[in-house]
Amino acid sequence: MFRPGDRVRWETTGDDGLPMVRYGFVGGTNGDGDRVVVMLDGDLKGDRVVDLDQLAPVTITNVELRLHGADLLEDPSLRQGLVNLWWAEADEAGLEIVSIETLGTGVRDVVHDGFALAELRAGSEQYVLRAFRGPSSDTVSVRADDPRRWET
């Protein structure tokens, strides 16, 4: 599935027991079909062998920022700050955002219980940056989506 040089996103659990996302490049296979060697960004300790089910290729639509605090979605000024936080995450993931235009304090999306925060362009494609309630009521997720995905 993965080849050497592929950019990957590794979802794991940190030493503190909290979920953590790291980015890196596939360095090669480990001899079996269930794991690959990953060179993690900023990790000078060397390569790490990671199970395939913990990895995903880095794409603009799977770089997701997850934050605790429902007030981030409810407070208009905090909602505006989510755009820059997501942009920093996208930069860390190695994505190149061509342009981003914020939509003020966001456009309410009652169908999906969230807000459209910005329109952005990556490569030649257009995306909408959205913030919405995550799996728990106190979690906010921010990610770029194809605008057609949310049409009603």
Solvent accessible surface area in square Angstrom, and as a share of the most:
residue,aa,sasa,rsa
1,M,184,0.82
2,F,16,0.07
3,R,173,0.63
4,P,93,0.59
5,G,49,0.47
6,D,42,0.22
7,R,48,0.17
8,V,1,0.00
9,R,9,0.03
10,W,19,0.07
11,E,72,0.32
12,T,27,0.15
13,T,83,0.48
14,G,15,0.14
15,D,164,0.85
16,D,108,0.56
17,G,50,0.49
18,L,106,0.53
19,P,107,0.67
20,M,74,0.33
21,V,43,0.25
22,R,56,0.21
23,Y,4,0.02
24,G,0,0.00
25,F,85,0.35
26,V,1,0.01
27,G,33,0.32
28,G,14,0.13
29,T,95,0.55
30,N,56,0.29
31,G,78,0.75
32,D,62,0.32
33,G,65,0.63
34,D,100,0.52
35,R,91,0.33
36,V,5,0.03
37,V,27,0.15
38,V,0,0.00
39,M,88,0.39
40,L,10,0.05
41,D,57,0.29
42,G,80,0.77
43,D,27,0.14
44,L,180,0.90
45,K,185,0.78
46,G,37,0.35
47,D,89,0.46
48,R,92,0.34
49,V,66,0.38
50,V,3,0.01
51,D,63,0.33
52,L,45,0.22
53,D,132,0.68
54,Q,70,0.31
55,L,15,0.08
56,A,32,0.25
57,P,60,0.38
58,V,22,0.13
59,T,58,0.34
60,I,17,0.09
61,T,57,0.33
62,N,39,0.20
63,V,0,0.00
64,E,27,0.12
65,L,23,0.11
66,R,118,0.43
67,L,44,0.22
68,H,137,0.61
69,G,16,0.15
70,A,21,0.16
71,D,77,0.40
72,L,33,0.16
73,L,3,0.02
74,E,103,0.46
75,D,54,0.28
76,P,64,0.40
77,S,75,0.48
78,L,71,0.35
79,R,15,0.06
80,Q,84,0.38
81,G,32,0.31
82,L,0,0.00
83,V,5,0.03
84,N,100,0.51
85,L,89,0.44
86,W,0,0.00
87,W,96,0.34
88,A,63,0.49
89,E,30,0.14
90,A,0,0.00
91,D,100,0.52
92,E,100,0.45
93,A,0,0.00
94,G,55,0.53
95,L,36,0.18
96,E,147,0.66
97,I,20,0.10
98,V,93,0.54
99,S,53,0.34
100,I,31,0.16
101,E,121,0.54
102,T,82,0.48
103,L,54,0.27
104,G,45,0.43
105,T,57,0.33
106,G,18,0.18
107,V,85,0.49
108,R,124,0.45
109,D,26,0.14
110,V,116,0.66
111,V,99,0.57
112,H,65,0.29
113,D,57,0.30
114,G,2,0.02
115,F,22,0.09
116,A,11,0.08
117,L,3,0.02
118,A,0,0.00
119,E,74,0.33
120,L,2,0.01
121,R,90,0.33
122,A,17,0.13
123,G,56,0.54
124,S,94,0.61
125,E,94,0.42
126,Q,70,0.31
127,Y,31,0.12
128,V,15,0.09
129,L,0,0.00
130,R,26,0.10
131,A,1,0.00
132,F,29,0.12
133,R,80,0.29
134,G,16,0.16
135,P,128,0.81
136,S,58,0.37
137,S,91,0.59
138,D,72,0.37
139,T,12,0.07
140,V,0,0.00
141,S,2,0.01
142,V,0,0.00
143,R,39,0.14
144,A,0,0.00
145,D,4,0.02
146,D,40,0.21
147,P,44,0.28
148,R,164,0.60
149,R,143,0.52
150,W,31,0.11
151,E,128,0.58
152,T,140,0.81
